[in-house]
Amino acid sequence: MAFLFSGFYLIFLTSQSLSSLEEKLDPEQFIRCHKSYIIKTDAIRKLEVYGRWTYTVKLKDTEETALMTSEKYEEIKKRFL
């Protein structure tokens, strides 16, 4: 079972693996930010430190959050800065 945040309120429940979904999505619009999450990049509101190697992704217009690895954090910084 996998969850995919694709909009500001949309969460899809699917039996496909995240790897399978990731292959079908536009990498300019979506990022696999953690082994358990794929998020739409324009849904990111804020990134906060959660632990030594992990960040919390605050999403726009919702209380939903996702986790992000430090590796993906560096990738996001390069994309948007």
Secondary structure as the mmCIF struct_conf table of DSSP 4:
data_model
#
loop_
_struct_conf.conf_type_id
_struct_conf.id
_struct_conf.beg_label_comp_id
_struct_conf.beg_label_asym_id
_struct_conf.beg_label_seq_id
_struct_conf.end_label_comp_id
_struct_conf.end_label_asym_id
_struct_conf.end_label_seq_id
STRN STRN1 ALA A 2 PHE A 5
BEND BEND1 GLY A 7 TYR A 9
STRN STRN2 ILE A 11 THR A 14
BEND BEND2 SER A 15 GLN A 16
HELX_RH_AL_P HELX_RH_AL_P1 LEU A 18 LYS A 24
BEND BEND3 LEU A 25 LEU A 25
TURN_TY1_P TURN_TY1_P1 PRO A 27 GLN A 29
STRN STRN3 PHE A 30 HIS A 34
TURN_TY1_P TURN_TY1_P2 LYS A 35 SER A 36
STRN STRN4 TYR A 37 LYS A 40
HELX_RH_3T_P HELX_RH_3T_P1 THR A 41 ALA A 43
STRN STRN5 ILE A 44 VAL A 49
BEND BEND4 GLY A 51 TRP A 53
STRN STRN6 THR A 54 LEU A 59
TURN_TY1_P TURN_TY1_P3 LYS A 60 ASP A 61
BEND BEND5 THR A 62 GLU A 63
STRN STRN7 THR A 65 THR A 69
HELX_RH_AL_P HELX_RH_AL_P2 SER A 70 PHE A 80
#
